[in-house]
Amino acid sequence: MEIIEKIKTNKSIDNQTEIQKICLNKLQSSPLPNPKSEQWRLSNKSKLSTLLDYSVNEKDSKFDIPYPKNSQSTIRLVIGDNCQINLVEENYSINQLSEDKLVKYIKEQISCFDQNENWSDLLNLSLNSTKNTLGFKVSGSEIPPIEIFSHASSNSLNAKTLIIFLEKNCDIDLLQVNLGKDNSSLSQSTFLCLEENSSVNHGVVSYGENKSNLLNSLNVIQQKNSKYNLGSLHFKFNYARFEIRIKQSEGNARTNIKGMQITKKDEQISTYTKIEFNGPNGFLDQINKSLADDKSHAIFEGSIIVPKIAQRTDASQLSRNLLLSNLAQIDTKPQLEIIADDVKCKHGATISQLNEEELFYMRTRGITLVEASKLQLSSYFQEIISFIPVSKDRWDLLDKLLNEN
């Protein structure tokens, strides 16, 4: 498939933005990622091709938000919905970035992109226009929770880009929800910059409908004394890929990640993480869970990079996996790249099945096999779901997962 030609047919040369032209230029020599590289070797080529088969759609159809607002003043935004932000309250302000500032920032990021590693972002930005790009800066304290929605319409490929700057001493709860309609593809790129002493509780929930696809990348830069918590959940996609790149620019920052992907039927969902420590006294605690059933395929590849400058780094990465079918596959590869000599780093991986003894015990107490299995799964899911900043009375994610067909 000629990706470049496909993109060009969706948008004439005259209508391409400067960013789109730069990205297309970078993709020209390598339209598809290298299938032999570590980042792409396990990716299902047929499913990736299907993701790119749809025509690009820049006009969003209306869709129903999956859960209601709560009583507090939650700030809810939909990318591509022509939302205008200029909230200035007594304790905080949220100001939309001008198009000039967005273009300047994106061009700076593109200049550092590796064609293969950042292929998903290059594709996103080559497809996207400013109408589907949302960027804002947050300052102050006592900021209400922020919810941001992206969705793909049926029989189309939608590209959305989100850019958020957090100024010093900010503390926010941020929930992103990515939704895919029937036979759709969504490309979502997020850039998040945390200044000194800022803190984010970030939730990313992505789920689709029949034959929906997702390319989801997250790029985070943390300055000194910042704290970043990420809880993520991906499920119900024919093909989905979640890329997490986090850089502690000067060390002295804290990162906590808890993520999960759930695959059924013949789905493939993967998570790739790269955490870089560019200074001393960095901290990371990461756990990724996969659940694979039927003939599906779940993938996790994690990389922790600790150069010589990152002395006294404390980093942990754990991959825990649950295999529910003899025909399902799980590939997991947590890894460390350490040059510094004064560090405390560890990584590990486990693959298991539902505990037969626990199931037997519950069945002897009159609990059906289906309900007993749900109880075990509930325990497995809960650790991740409780880390996502959304309350049960607003959106019961656990109930949604346990009752998925």
N, C-alpha and C positions, 0 to 999 in steps of 0.2 A: 504494500500500500504506500502510495506517495503522500506522506503526511503534509509536506510543504505545499504541494499542489492542492491538496484538499483544503488547507487553511486559506490559500489564496482564492480559491473559488468561492469561499464563503464571504470574502471581503475583498473588494477591489483594491489595487495598489493605492489609488488616490485616497481611499477612505481609511487606510491603515494609519494608526498613530505612530509616533516616533518609537515608543516602547515596543510595539508590535514588530516594527521593521527591524529593530536591534535583535529581538529574540528570534525572529525568522532567519536572520543572518547567521546567528549562532547555531540554529538547528539545521541550516542548509547542508553542512558537511556531515552531520550525523543525525538524520531525521528521527531515528529510533534509538533507544538506549542499547548499549552493548550487552547482548544476552550472556556473554561469558564473564561479565563483571560480577563481583560478589553481591552488589545491590540488586542485580536483575536476573541472576542465573536460574532462580527457582520460579520466576514469574511465568504464568501460563500465557504463552504467546498468542494463542487463539483468542483467549478472553481479553487480553490487552488490545488486540486488533478489533474485537467487537466493541470495546469501549470507544474506539475512535471512528466507528462506522456512521455515527449519527451526524446530522447537519448541525452546525453551530447556530444556536438560537440566543440572540441578545435581548429578546423581549420576554419578560417573565409572565407566566400565567398566574393568576391568584391561587393561593392554596390556604388550607386551613392549618392554623397553628395547632400542634398536637396536644397542647394542654393550656389551661387558662392562666391568666396572671394571678398572682396572689394579692393580698390586700395592700402590701407595701408598694411604694412607688418604683416598681421595677422599670428599667429603661429597656424597651424592646425595639429592635431594629431588624429590618429585612434587607439584605444586600440586593441591590437592583430595583428597589422599590422607591427610588427617588427620595430617600429620606434625607431631610436637612437637620443637622444637629447644631445647636448653639444653646446649650444649657448652662446658664450661669446662676448658681444658687449661692446661698450665704457661705457654705463650707466647701464648695467644689465648683469646678467648671469642666465641661466637656465641649471641645471645639472641633469642628470638622476641619480637616486639612485642605488647603487649597490645592487645585490641580497642579500648580507649579511645584509645590512642596512634595506632592505624591510622586510626580515624574522624577524629581531630583533624587528622592530616596530610592525609588525602584531602579534607576540607572546606576546608583552606587552599589546596590545589591547585585545587579546583573554583572557588573564588572568583576565581581569575585566568584561568579558561578562557575562550577565545573560542569561541562556539557553533559556528562553521564550522571554524576551525582545529583545535579539540580535539573535533570531533564523535565521532571513534573512541573517545576516552577516555570521553566522556559516555555513549556507547552501552554501552561495557564496564561502567562502574560502575552504570548503570541496570539491567543484566542480572545483575550479580554479587551474591553474598552473601558473608558473611565466611568461609564454609566453603571458598570457592574463592579466597580472598585469603591470600597468604603474605607476611609481613613480618618482617624481622629486622635486628639491628644487629651489626656485626662490629668487634672491637677487638683490638689486639695485633699480633704478627708471626708469621712462619713458619706461615701458615695453609694448610692443604691445599687443593687445587683444589675448587671448588664446582660441582656440576652440577644444573641445575634443569630439569625436564621439564613441559611442558604438552601436553595432547592433546584432540582433539575426537572424540567417539564418532560412529559412523555414524548418519546420518539425524537429526542433532541439532545445535543451536547451543550451544557451551560458551564461557563467559566466565571468564577467569582474570586475576588481578591480582597483581603482584609488587612489593614495596617493600623496598629495601635501603639501609641507612645504613652508611657506612664512616667510622669515627672516625679521628682523626689518626694518621698514620704507618702506616696499613694498606697491605698490598700483596697483592692476591689475583688468582687466575685464576678467571674465572667463565664457565661455558658454559651457555647456554640452548638447549634443543632444543624446537621447536614441531612437533607432528605432527598431521596431519589424516587421519582414516580416510575410507573411501568415503562420498561424498555427505554431507559434514559441513561445518560452519563453526566456526572458532575465533577468538574475540576475545581478544587478549592485550595487556594494558597493563603496562608496566614503569616504575617510578620508582626512580632511582638517585642517591643523594646522596653526593658525595665531599668529606670535610672536608680541611683543610690537610695537605699532604705525603702524601696517600694516592694509591694507584696501582691501576688495574684493567686487566687484560687480559681483555676481554669478547668472547666469541664468541656469535653468534646464528645457529643453523642451523635453517631451517624448510623442511619438505617434506611433501607430502601424497600421497594416493592418488587414485583416480578421482573426479573432480568434487568435490574438496575446496576449501575457501575459507579465507582468512585475513585478518583485520585485526590488524596488529601495530604497536603504538606504543611508542616508547622515549623517556623524558623523563629527561635527565641534568642535574644541577647540579654544577658544579665550583667549589670554593673555591680560594684561592691555593695555588700550588705543587703542585697536584694534577696527575696524569697519567692520561689516559683513552685506551685503545687499543680500537678496535672493529673486529672482523672479522665480516662477515655474509654469509650465503648463503641465497637463497630460490629454490626450484624445485619443479616438479610440483604447482602449484596451478591450478585453473580460473581463480580470481581471487585475487590477493593484493596487499596494500598495506602497505608498511613505512614508517612515519613516524618520523623521528629528529629530536628537538629537544634541542639541547645549549646550555646557558647557562654561560659563564664569568662567575660572579657579580661578581668583582672583577678580572678579568684575571689576568696572571701565572700562567697555567696552560697545559698542553699537551694537544692533542687530535689523535689520529691515527685515520683511518677508512679502511678498505678493505672495500668491499662488492661483491656480485655478485648479479644475478638472471638466471635462465635460463628462457626460455619456448619452448614447442613447441606443436604442434597449434593450437588456437585460444585458448590461455591468455593472460591479461593479468596481468602482475606489474609493480608500480611501486614506486619508492623516492622519498620526499620528505624532504629534510633542511633544517633551519633551525639555523644556528649563530650564536649571539649573543655578542658580546664586550662586557662591561659594565665593562671596566677596561683599563689599559695592559698592554703586553708579552704579549699573548695569542699563541698559536701554534696553527695548524691545517694539517695535511697530509691531504688527502682525495682518494681515487680511487674512482670507482664504475664498475663494468663491467656491461654488458648483453650477452646473447647471445640472438638471436631467430631461430627457425626456423619452417618451415611457414607457417601463417597467424596466428602469434602476435603479441603486442604488448608491448613492453617500454618502460617510462617511467622517466626520471630527471629530477627537478627539485630543484635545490639552491640554497639561499639563504645567503649570508654577510652578516651585518649588523654594521657597524663604526661605532658612533656617535662623537661628538666625544671622549668620555671615553676611548675605546679607542686612544689614540696608541701608536705603535710596534707595532702588530699585524702579524704575519707569517702570512698565510693563503694557501693554495693549494687549488684545487678542480679536479679533472680528471675528465671523463667519457669513457670509452673503450668503444666499442661494436662488436659483431661481428654482421653481418647474413648469415645463411646461406640465405635464401630470398628470391626476388623478391616473394613475397606477404606476407612478414613486415614488421612496422613497428617502428621505434625512434624515440621522441621524447625529446630530451634538452635541458635548459635549465639549465646552471649560471649563477648570477648573483651579482653583488656589489652591496651597498648601503653606500656609504662616505661618511661625513661627516668623519671624522678626516682630517687632512692629512699626518700623518707615519706612513705605513703602507707595507708591502710586500705587495701582494695581487695574485693572478693567478688566472685561470680559463680553461678550454678544453674543447673537445669534439672527438672524432673518431669517424667511422663507417667501417668497412672490412669486407672479406670475407677469407676464408682466402687466404693468399698463394699464387697460382698457380705462381710460379717455384719456391718451396720444395716445393710438392706435386709438381711435375714432376721436380725433382731427386731427391726421395726415391723416386719411382716408377722412375726410371732405375736406381736401386740395388736394385730388386727388391722394394720395399715396396708393398703394395697401397694403393689409394686410401683405403680405410677406415682402415687403420693409419696412413697418412700424415696423414690428417685428425685422428686421435686424438692424434698427436704434437704437432701444432700447437695443438690445444685444450688439451692437457696443459700446455703452456707458458703459455697464456692463463689457465687456471684457477689455476695453482700460486701466483702472487703473492698471491691472495686467501686460498687455503686455508692457506698457511703462516702467515697472520696470525691464524688461529682457534686458540685454545688447546686443541687435542686432537691427540695424537700419532698417527702413521700406524699404529703397531702396535696401537692400540686401535680406531681407526675410520678406515678408508682412504677419506676423502671423495673424493679424486681418482679412485680406482677406481670408486666408486659413480657419479660423474658421467659418466665415460667409457663406462660400460656400461649407462646408462639407455636404455630404448627410447623 
